[in-house]
Amino acid sequence: MKHFFSAFVVLSSFLLCGCGSLHEYNYPPQDAKQVYFSNVPLFSDPVTVVTLRDKRPSMQEDEFGTVFLSLIPAWPYGYSVNTQPEHGAFFNSAKGFRFNAGRDLTMSVKQSLEHSRMFKQVKFSRDMRDVTTRLVLTGDIESTEYVGRIWSYGISVFCPGLWVLGLPVGNFTNHLAFTLKLLDTKTGKVLWTYKVDDSGSRVFGLYYNYGRDFDDYSPLMLKAMNKALGRLESDIRLEQDKFGVTRSPL
């Protein structure tokens, strides 16, 4: 029993100490299919993207010790939670996550909006006080939670033998939640809101998906922005007077 426990500790430590690669958030993801409306901007109005506010839970609410629940006989798994994964130290199979939520997600919004050709010009500002356009797209980041699970199959310290044979070591889930708001700076009104709440999960083992703990954040953002911009274009088209925009001449 002592030898099996030692094997579990060594192999689990290898995984949880992040012996995989350091992952970096990149947007758009490779081979991305982004919303693109027209060669000519749909509307002749400019818009400014202002940095999204970070409203995620603090790191103090993270859990890591619960991963050792997998040591309890007949208990099937242990888990860890990171509410701000860029600051986390323990992940299933990755060394770390190079990510700045406010900056990276805001730049993703700007990039998608520019690519869509919805507005004539897309500007960026870190602060509402520096905005010179009537229309502003901003919002709040509610979650980029990472959850990692280690599966022990209820056999506690004996599970590494199953991992070596190819059974899954566990899984990781990337959660993305944020709200976008289109504001009219002249009237102070919120013209449009759009909420995103989505997640992606991958099963991993010693021979597959190892080190891909954060691979779903960028595709989730792409999916969210494609849907958001499609909805925004449709809503403006149906209620153009409400938004006060001018359609570009053909």
matplotlib code that plots the C-alpha trace (Angstrom):
import matplotlib.pyplot as plt

x = [0.0, 2.8, 4.3, 1.0, 0.4, 3.9, 3.1, -0.1, 1.6, 4.4, 2.2, -0.5, 2.1, 3.5, 0.1, -1.0, 2.2, 1.7, 4.4, 2.7, 3.2, 2.5, -0.7, -1.4, -4.8, -4.9, -7.8, -9.2, -8.5, -6.8, -9.1, -11.7, -14.9, -15.9, -19.0, -18.5, -21.4, -20.2, -17.2, -18.7, -19.5, -23.2, -23.5, -21.5, -21.4, -18.2, -18.2, -15.7, -15.0, -14.3, -12.5, -14.8, -15.0, -13.7, -16.4, -15.1, -15.0, -11.7, -9.0, -9.8, -12.8, -10.7, -10.5, -7.5, -7.4, -10.5, -8.4, -7.3, -10.8, -9.7, -7.6, -10.7, -11.7, -14.9, -14.8, -14.6, -12.8, -11.1, -11.4, -9.9, -11.4, -9.8, -12.0, -9.1, -7.0, -4.3, -3.4, -3.7, -0.8, -2.3, -3.9, -4.6, -1.9, -0.8, 2.0, -0.1, -2.2, -0.9, -4.1, -5.4, -9.2, -10.0, -7.4, -7.7, -11.5, -11.9, -9.4, -11.4, -14.6, -12.8, -11.2, -14.5, -16.4, -13.8, -13.8, -17.6, -17.6, -20.7, -19.6, -17.4, -14.8, -14.1, -12.0, -10.7, -10.6, -9.6, -11.8, -15.3, -14.0, -11.8, -14.6, -15.4, -18.0, -21.7, -21.9, -19.9, -19.7, -18.5, -19.6, -18.8, -16.8, -18.6, -16.7, -13.6, -13.7, -11.5, -12.5, -10.2, -11.2, -8.9, -10.7, -9.6, -12.4, -13.1, -9.9, -7.9, -4.1, -4.5, -5.8, -2.4, -2.3, -5.5, -4.1, -1.0, -3.2, -5.0, -8.1, -8.8, -7.0, -9.8, -11.3, -11.2, -13.9, -13.6, -16.5, -17.0, -19.7, -19.9, -22.4, -22.1, -23.8, -24.2, -24.5, -25.5, -23.2, -25.4, -28.5, -26.8, -29.2, -28.3, -29.5, -28.7, -27.5, -26.4, -25.5, -23.1, -22.9, -21.2, -18.6, -16.5, -15.1, -12.4, -11.5, -7.7, -5.3, -1.6, -1.7, -4.4, -5.4, -2.6, -1.7, -4.9, -6.5, -7.3, -8.0, -11.7, -11.6, -10.8, -13.3, -16.0, -15.2, -15.4, -18.8, -20.1, -19.0, -20.4, -23.8, -23.7, -22.8, -25.5, -28.0, -26.9, -27.1, -30.5, -31.8, -30.4, -32.0, -35.4, -35.2, -32.8, -34.5, -33.9, -30.2, -29.9, -27.5, -27.2, -27.0, -24.0, -24.8, -24.3]
y = [0.0, 2.4, 1.9, 2.6, 5.7, 6.9, 6.3, 8.2, 11.2, 11.3, 11.0, 13.4, 15.9, 15.7, 16.5, 19.1, 21.1, 21.9, 20.0, 20.8, 24.0, 27.6, 28.5, 31.9, 33.3, 34.1, 35.5, 34.8, 31.0, 29.3, 28.8, 30.9, 31.7, 35.2, 37.2, 39.4, 41.4, 43.4, 44.8, 48.2, 49.1, 48.6, 51.9, 55.1, 55.8, 55.2, 53.3, 53.1, 49.9, 50.7, 48.2, 45.7, 45.8, 42.8, 41.6, 38.1, 36.6, 37.1, 34.4, 34.0, 31.9, 29.4, 25.8, 23.4, 21.2, 19.4, 17.7, 15.3, 14.0, 11.5, 9.8, 8.8, 5.1, 4.8, 8.6, 8.9, 12.2, 15.3, 18.8, 22.3, 25.7, 28.8, 31.9, 33.9, 31.2, 33.7, 33.9, 30.3, 28.0, 24.5, 23.1, 19.6, 19.4, 23.0, 25.1, 28.3, 30.7, 33.9, 36.0, 39.4, 39.2, 42.9, 43.6, 40.4, 40.0, 43.7, 43.4, 40.3, 42.4, 45.1, 42.7, 40.9, 44.2, 45.5, 42.3, 42.3, 45.7, 46.7, 50.2, 52.6, 53.0, 51.1, 52.9, 51.8, 53.7, 52.5, 55.1, 56.4, 60.0, 59.8, 58.7, 61.0, 58.9, 58.8, 55.0, 53.0, 49.2, 48.0, 45.6, 43.4, 40.2, 37.9, 34.6, 33.0, 30.1, 27.1, 23.7, 20.8, 17.3, 14.3, 10.9, 8.2, 5.8, 5.2, 3.2, 5.9, 5.4, 2.6, 4.9, 5.8, 2.2, 2.9, 6.2, 4.6, 2.0, 5.0, 5.6, 9.4, 11.2, 13.7, 16.7, 20.5, 23.0, 26.6, 28.9, 32.2, 34.7, 38.4, 41.1, 43.6, 47.0, 49.5, 53.0, 56.3, 58.9, 61.8, 60.6, 58.2, 55.4, 51.8, 51.0, 47.3, 44.5, 40.9, 38.3, 35.4, 32.4, 29.3, 26.7, 24.0, 20.8, 18.3, 14.9, 14.3, 11.5, 11.0, 10.5, 12.9, 16.5, 16.8, 20.5, 21.8, 23.1, 26.5, 25.7, 26.5, 30.1, 31.6, 29.4, 30.3, 34.0, 33.5, 31.8, 34.5, 37.4, 35.8, 35.4, 38.8, 40.7, 38.8, 39.8, 43.4, 43.8, 42.3, 44.5, 47.7, 46.7, 46.3, 49.4, 51.8, 54.9, 53.7, 53.3, 56.5, 55.1, 55.9, 53.1, 53.5, 54.2, 51.2]
z = [0.0, 0.8, -2.7, -4.4, -2.3, -3.3, -6.9, -6.7, -5.0, -7.5, -10.6, -9.2, -8.3, -11.8, -13.2, -10.7, -10.6, -14.2, -16.0, -19.3, -21.3, -20.5, -22.4, -23.9, -24.9, -28.6, -30.5, -33.0, -32.7, -35.7, -38.7, -37.1, -39.0, -38.0, -38.7, -41.8, -43.1, -46.1, -48.0, -47.2, -43.6, -42.9, -40.9, -41.4, -37.6, -35.6, -32.3, -29.4, -27.5, -23.9, -21.6, -20.1, -16.3, -14.4, -12.0, -11.5, -8.0, -6.1, -5.9, -2.2, -3.3, -5.1, -4.1, -4.5, -1.5, -2.7, -5.3, -2.6, -2.2, -4.8, -2.1, -0.3, -1.1, -3.1, -3.8, -7.6, -8.1, -6.7, -8.1, -8.1, -9.0, -10.2, -10.6, -12.1, -13.8, -14.9, -11.2, -10.4, -9.5, -9.8, -12.9, -14.2, -16.9, -17.8, -16.3, -16.3, -18.3, -19.8, -19.8, -18.9, -18.8, -19.1, -21.9, -23.8, -23.9, -24.8, -27.6, -28.8, -28.9, -30.9, -33.3, -34.0, -34.4, -36.8, -38.8, -39.1, -41.0, -39.1, -38.3, -40.4, -37.7, -34.5, -31.8, -28.5, -25.1, -21.7, -20.0, -20.8, -20.2, -23.3, -25.6, -28.5, -30.3, -29.6, -29.6, -27.0, -26.7, -23.3, -20.6, -17.6, -17.3, -14.8, -15.1, -16.6, -14.1, -14.6, -13.0, -13.1, -12.0, -11.3, -11.6, -9.2, -10.1, -6.5, -6.0, -4.4, -4.6, -7.2, -9.9, -11.6, -12.9, -14.9, -16.1, -17.5, -19.3, -21.1, -19.1, -18.6, -15.8, -15.6, -17.3, -17.3, -17.9, -19.1, -18.2, -19.9, -18.9, -19.7, -20.6, -23.6, -23.6, -26.4, -24.9, -26.3, -24.7, -25.7, -23.8, -21.3, -22.4, -22.7, -26.3, -26.3, -24.0, -24.7, -22.1, -22.7, -20.4, -22.0, -21.2, -22.8, -21.4, -22.4, -21.1, -20.9, -20.3, -20.2, -24.0, -25.2, -24.6, -22.0, -21.5, -23.2, -20.0, -21.4, -25.1, -25.0, -23.9, -27.3, -29.2, -26.6, -27.2, -30.9, -30.7, -28.3, -30.5, -33.7, -32.0, -30.4, -33.5, -35.5, -32.9, -32.8, -36.6, -36.6, -33.7, -35.4, -38.7, -37.0, -34.9, -36.7, -35.3, -31.7, -32.3, -34.3, -36.9, -40.6, -43.1, -45.4, -49.1, -51.4]

ax = plt.figure().add_subplot(projection="3d")
ax.plot(x, y, z, "-o")
ax.set_aspect("equal")
plt.show()
